[in-house]
Amino acid sequence: MRDTGCPPFLEVLSCLSCIILSLAMIGWLLLWLPAWNVQVISLEVWVFFLAFGVIVVYSFMRLIQGLFPLWLRAGPGGSVMVKVLEIDAVGE
């Protein structure tokens, strides 16, 4: 089978499941907070919010990096638009 450059299915699935479960846990924490009074919210809740937020951001960045590797590459050759223009120039 030909290599498509896509990340393995289990890696994509694990990133998506981390994002979904972390967002569900943040929602569950929000359900139990009393009326958004910042003085009532304990330190543990803030730590969990931060931890789940970091997990969501990290998983999202890994997913984007795996599915769209050219978007994060620096330099003039990393732009998708440059690649499209190169393909158009070769075809002429």
N, C-alpha and C positions, 0 to 999 in steps of 0.2 A: 504494500500500500504506500502511496505517495505521502511525504511529509507535508502537511498543510501549514505548519508554523503555529497552529493553535495549541494552547495549553492542554494538558490532559483533562479529561472529563471530571475525574475525581477532584482535581485542584479547583476547577470552576465550581463544582458542586459544594466543596468545603467552604469556599469564599462566600458563596450565596447563602449557605446555611448559617455561617457565622454572622452575616449581616442581618438575616431574618431573625435569628434567635436573640441577637443583641438588641435589635429594635423592639422585639417582643418583651424583653426583660425591662427595657427603659419604660415601655408603656405600662408594664405591670407595676413598676415602682411609682409611676405617676398616678396610678389608680389609688395607691395607698397613702399618698401625701395629703395632709390635712390643709385644704384651702389655700395652698401656695403661700403660706406664711414662712418667710425665709428664716425667721428666728426659731421656728419649731422644727425645721428640717435638721436632722442630726448629721454629724460628720460622715458616718458610714454611708448614708444615702448619697452624699456628694461624691464620695470615693467610688461607689458603684456606677453613678452617672458618668464620671470621668473614665472609668475602666471600660465600660460598654461603649462609650463614644470613641475611645481609642481603638477598640476592636473593630468597630464599624468603619472608621477611616482607614485603618491598616488593610482590612479585607477589601475595601472598595479600591484602594490604590493597587493592590496586588492583582485584582480582577481587571482593572483598566490596563495595567502594565502587561498582563498576559494576553488580553484580547486585542489591544491596540498598541503594540510596542513602538510604532513610529511616532505616536503622539508625544511621548515623553522623551524622545531622543533629542538632544540639543544639537544645534548646528543647522546649516542650510540644507543638508540632506535628510533631515528628520521630518520635514513638513510633508504632509500628505499632498498638499497642493503642488509642491515641487515634483513629487513622484508622478502626479497626473500630467503635469506639463512635460516631463521627460518622456512619458509614454506617447503623448501627442506629437512631440517633436520627432520621435523615431518613426512614427507612422507616416509622416509627410514626405 
